[in-house]
Amino acid sequence: MKTQDIKELGTSAPSAIQVMTVIGQIEGHQVLGEETKTTKYEHILPLVAAVEESEDVKGLLILLNTVGGDIEAGLAIAELIAGMRKPTASLVLGGGHSIGVPLAVAAKHSFIAPSASMTIHPVRMNGTVIGVSQTYEYFARTQERIVRFVTANSHIRREKFLEYMLRTGELANDVGSIIDGQEAVSCGLMDSLGGLADALRWLHAAAREPEQYQTGPARNFSWNS
């Protein structure tokens, strides 16, 4: 991969483990301003597909430090990662907020740095909102898609995730929760506390012994450091 690709797309040079970064705000169908650090989903989707297809790449490491962003774009990336057969690991550094939560749990094994945090909150919409019942029904359906994906790809109970999502009194002028790395692991949202070496070690182990894990949410993979 060319140096320009690394600069623009945040991907690594060719190796057994491909590295992909999701940073800033996840950009969807609307182009954000140049002053905003963004991850463009139309760049990420073909990269994920290429990793799955490549015979030379044995695993994918997703580095996350995102404030969230477009729901449709975030879920599209998350579903693509969750549907991979190759070993995938995510590592939340700094923050994996909002739609970054489904992205973090989409990998077969999810890591979070002890100092990192995750924000869980209800679906929001910017701009004009039409005050009719159909709007609220749309919000509810969209939120349910997120809840189903997160609970299907992690160990967190649905009731606990909704409790975090709908908590009042913790966020200023908002509803939701901010949890740190330790709490994210304790509640089952994330698999492990760890850093770069831990994520790479897991990926190399999974690549060496692929028969030890199954397709789909890889909570079935048994790996001891």
C-alpha distance (Angstrom), angle and dihedral (degrees) to the residues before:
residue distance angle dihedral
M1 . . .
K2 3.79 . .
T3 3.80 123.5 .
Q4 3.81 88.5 -116.6
D5 3.81 89.9 58.4
I6 3.81 90.6 52.5
K7 3.81 90.6 50.2
E8 3.80 96.5 46.7
L9 3.81 103.2 33.4
G10 3.80 103.0 28.1
T11 3.79 95.2 -126.9
S12 3.77 127.7 138.4
A13 3.77 131.3 -115.4
P14 3.83 114.8 -91.9
S15 3.82 112.9 -67.0
A16 3.79 139.9 134.9
I17 3.82 88.7 -86.6
Q18 3.79 116.3 47.5
V19 3.81 115.7 -150.7
M20 3.80 122.1 -148.8
T21 3.80 125.9 -177.8
V22 3.80 128.1 -148.9
I23 3.79 107.1 -169.4
G24 3.77 140.5 158.4
Q25 3.79 115.1 -1.6
I26 3.80 121.8 -11.6
E27 3.78 106.2 -122.1
G28 3.78 118.8 -145.1
H29 3.78 131.7 172.4
Q30 3.81 92.7 -33.7
V31 3.81 117.9 72.8
L32 3.81 111.5 -129.3
G33 3.80 125.1 -143.2
E34 3.79 123.0 -82.9
E35 3.80 90.6 -112.5
T36 3.82 90.6 64.1
K37 3.79 119.9 84.9
T38 3.81 105.0 -131.6
T39 3.78 144.8 178.8
K40 3.80 109.7 -144.2
Y41 3.78 112.4 -144.6
E42 3.80 93.3 -152.9
H43 3.81 87.1 63.9
I44 3.80 95.6 45.6
L45 3.81 99.3 48.6
P46 3.83 97.4 61.7
L47 3.81 90.8 42.7
V48 3.80 91.3 56.2
A49 3.79 91.0 47.3
A50 3.82 90.6 49.4
V51 3.82 91.5 51.9
E52 3.79 91.4 51.9
E53 3.80 91.3 49.5
S54 3.81 98.5 43.5
E55 3.80 117.2 100.2
D56 3.80 91.1 -158.9
V57 3.83 96.9 56.4
K58 3.80 114.3 77.7
G59 3.79 100.7 -179.0
L60 3.81 146.5 0.5
L61 3.81 127.1 -125.5
I62 3.81 115.6 -163.3
L63 3.81 115.1 -160.1
L64 3.81 111.5 -159.2
N65 3.79 129.8 -163.1
T66 3.78 103.6 145.6
V67 3.79 139.0 142.7
G68 3.81 90.1 -151.5
G69 3.77 125.7 -112.4
D70 3.80 138.2 172.4
I71 3.81 110.6 27.9
E72 3.81 97.1 -152.6
A73 3.81 92.3 48.5
G74 3.80 93.1 45.7
L75 3.79 93.4 49.4
A76 3.81 91.0 46.6
I77 3.81 90.9 56.1
A78 3.80 91.9 43.1
E79 3.81 93.7 50.8
L80 3.81 91.3 48.6
I81 3.81 92.0 51.9
A82 3.80 92.3 44.9
G83 3.80 89.8 53.1
M84 3.81 95.0 56.5
R85 3.79 121.2 112.2
K86 3.80 94.6 -157.1
P87 3.82 120.7 86.1
T88 3.80 112.0 -83.7
A89 3.79 129.8 -175.3
S90 3.79 129.6 -176.7
L91 3.79 126.0 -154.7
V92 3.80 120.6 -164.7
L93 3.79 111.4 -151.7
G94 3.79 120.0 179.5
G95 3.77 95.8 -14.6
G96 3.79 144.1 -12.0
H97 3.78 100.6 -168.2
S98 3.80 136.1 174.0
I99 3.83 109.7 -22.8
G100 3.81 85.7 8.6
V101 3.82 86.9 78.2
P102 3.84 94.8 69.6
L103 3.81 88.5 44.4
A104 3.81 90.9 53.8
V105 3.80 94.9 50.8
A106 3.82 94.7 42.1
A107 3.81 92.3 82.8
K108 3.78 121.1 86.8
H109 3.81 89.6 -114.0
S110 3.79 123.6 20.6
F111 3.80 125.7 -155.0
I112 3.79 129.1 -172.7
A113 3.79 128.5 -169.0
P114 3.83 113.6 -119.4
S115 3.82 90.9 -119.0
A116 3.81 94.7 48.0
S117 3.79 124.9 98.8
M118 3.80 139.5 -158.8
T119 3.81 128.3 -148.8
I120 3.80 117.7 -147.8
H121 3.80 116.8 -170.0
P122 3.82 141.6 145.0
V123 3.79 122.1 -82.8
R124 3.80 114.1 -75.3
M125 3.79 132.2 -164.5
N126 3.79 129.6 -158.5
G127 3.78 124.8 -148.8
T128 3.78 129.3 20.1
V129 3.79 116.0 -1.3
I130 3.80 119.6 -165.7
G131 3.80 108.6 -135.8
V132 3.79 99.0 -134.9
S133 3.79 132.2 116.6
Q134 3.80 92.3 -107.3
T135 3.82 90.0 63.3
Y136 3.78 92.3 56.1
E137 3.78 91.2 45.2
Y138 3.81 88.9 53.4
F139 3.80 90.4 51.0
A140 3.80 90.3 50.2
R141 3.82 93.6 49.3
T142 3.79 92.5 47.3
Q143 3.78 91.4 48.7
E144 3.80 91.0 49.4
R145 3.82 90.0 54.4
I146 3.79 89.4 56.7
V147 3.81 93.9 45.5
R148 3.82 92.2 49.6
F149 3.80 92.9 48.7
V150 3.79 95.2 47.8
T151 3.80 95.4 46.0
A152 3.82 91.7 45.3
N153 3.80 92.2 52.5
S154 3.80 100.7 41.1
H155 3.78 140.4 38.0
I156 3.80 96.8 -109.3
R157 3.79 116.2 119.5
R158 3.79 116.7 -118.6
E159 3.81 91.6 -123.6
K160 3.81 91.8 53.0
F161 3.79 93.4 47.9
L162 3.81 91.4 50.2
E163 3.78 89.3 48.0
Y164 3.81 89.9 56.4
M165 3.80 91.4 44.0
L166 3.80 96.5 51.0
R167 3.79 100.4 36.0
T168 3.79 115.5 132.6
G169 3.78 129.4 -154.8
E170 3.82 97.5 35.2
L171 3.81 103.4 82.3
A172 3.78 119.1 51.5
N173 3.82 110.0 -111.4
D174 3.79 91.2 -10.6
V175 3.80 146.1 78.6
G176 3.78 122.6 -115.8
S177 3.80 143.5 56.1
I178 3.78 141.9 -87.0
I179 3.80 114.5 -147.1
D180 3.79 128.4 -174.6
G181 3.78 127.8 -134.5
Q182 3.79 96.8 -88.8
E183 3.80 93.7 49.6
A184 3.82 91.5 45.8
V185 3.81 89.1 58.0
S186 3.81 95.2 40.3
C187 3.82 93.0 54.7
G188 3.80 92.2 47.2
L189 3.79 97.4 -112.2
M190 3.81 92.8 116.8
D191 3.80 126.6 31.0
S192 3.81 103.6 -138.9
L193 3.77 146.5 3.8
G194 3.77 108.7 -123.4
G195 3.74 151.4 110.6
L196 3.77 140.8 -119.1
A197 3.81 96.4 -62.1
D198 3.81 91.4 50.7
A199 3.81 93.3 50.7
L200 3.81 93.3 46.8
R201 3.79 92.0 46.6
W202 3.80 90.5 52.9
L203 3.80 91.9 48.8
H204 3.80 94.3 49.0
A205 3.81 90.7 48.4
A206 3.80 91.1 49.4
A207 3.80 91.4 47.8
R208 3.82 91.3 51.8
E209 3.80 94.6 48.9
P210 3.82 108.0 26.6
E211 3.79 91.7 161.1
Q212 3.81 89.0 71.7
Y213 3.78 93.2 70.1
Q214 3.78 133.9 48.0
T215 3.77 133.5 -141.5
G216 3.77 119.4 -91.7
P217 3.81 122.1 38.3
A218 3.79 100.9 0.5
R219 3.77 97.0 -143.5
N220 3.82 82.5 120.5
F221 3.80 91.8 68.3
S222 3.79 111.3 106.8
W223 3.78 113.1 -154.5
N224 3.78 129.3 159.1
S225 3.79 122.7 -165.2
